[in-house]
Amino acid sequence: MYQNKIKLMPQDILEKNFKIDTRGYRLKEVDQFLDDIISDYEQFLEIINNLEKEKADLLTEIMNLKQELRNSRLNMEVASTTKNGGEVTNVDIMRRLSQLEKMVYGQKTNNEKENN
């Protein structure tokens, strides 16, 4: 996906040989090679930043979906309790309140523990 944007691979850097002039390496050739390395590192940083942003967005989406699932399970339980008895008792209200507290404080309900 990103390979067409990267000019150098680690093996290319390792195997690079500069021609030696009477005074040392050709400065123009060394400068061009270093420019390519700098360009690649900038590209790597951009790729990393984009992936980190995407990861953060996906984690936020996962948290939202988990919360939706919890709310749906609670609504389903309320609906089934109401259908079965026709009347909501104090015990039902206390059970639902307990489950809400567990969700708020980040504890798993017994159903979630069994599913995992």
N, C-alpha and C positions, 0 to 999 in steps of 0.2 A: 504494500500500500504506500509506504513512504520511501521505498527503495529507489525510485526514480528521482527523488529529490536529493539523495545523498551521493556525493561524488566519490568519497574515499571510504574504504573499509579498513579495519585494523590491520589486515595483512598488507594492504597497499602502503600504509604508513611505515610498517616494519621493513618492508622490502625496498623502500625508496632509497636510491643512491644518487647523490649529487655529483656532478662532474667537478673536478678540481682544476682551478686555474693556477697560475703561478702564485697568486696571492691567497688562494683558498677556494672555497666554493663560490660559484657564480651567484652573486647577490640577487639578481633578478629571478633566477630559478628558485632560490630558497624563499624569497618573498612571495612568489606565486604559489608555492606549495603551502606556505603558512597561511596565505589568504584562503586557500581551499579548506584547510583545517578549520580555520575560524568560521567560515561559512557553514561547514558541517555542524560544528558545535552549536551555532545559532539555530540551525534547523532542528537539531536534537532537542534543544531547550524549548522551542516552540511546540514540538510534538509532545514532549512531556507535559507542558502546561495545558495543552488541549486535552490530553488524556486525563489529567488530574481534574480538570473542570468537568469532563464527561462523567468521571467516577463520582464526583460529589453530587452531580445532578441525579445519577442513578441511585445513589444511596438515599437521597431525599425522597425520590419516587418510591423506593422500597418502604421507607418508613411510613409514607402516606398510605400506601396500599395495605400495610399491616394494620394501621389504625382503622382503615375502612373495613377490613376483615373482622377486626374485633367488634366494631360497631354493628356489623351485619349479624354476627353470631349473637350478640346481646339482643338485637331486635328480634331475631328468630326465636330466641329463648323466651322473650316476653310474649311473643305471639303464640307460641305453643303453650305456655302457662295459662294464658287467657283463654285459649280454645278448650283446653282440657278441663279446667275447673269452672270456667265461666266467670270466676270471680278471683280477684287478686287478693291474697291474704297478706298479713304482716310478715309472715315467714318468707313469702315470695319477694316482697319488697326488701327485706333484710338481705336475702341471698343476692339480689341484683345490686344492692348497694355495696355489698362486700366485693362482688366481682368488679364493679366500677372502681372501687378503691385499689384493688389489685392492679387494674390497668393503669390507673393514674400513677401509682408508685412503681410501675415497671415490673411487677411480679407476674409470673405466668399463672394462669388459672389451671385447675386440675385437668381440664380438657386439653389445653395446649401441651401440658407435660406428657399426657398419654399419646398425643399425636406425634411428638418429637421422639 
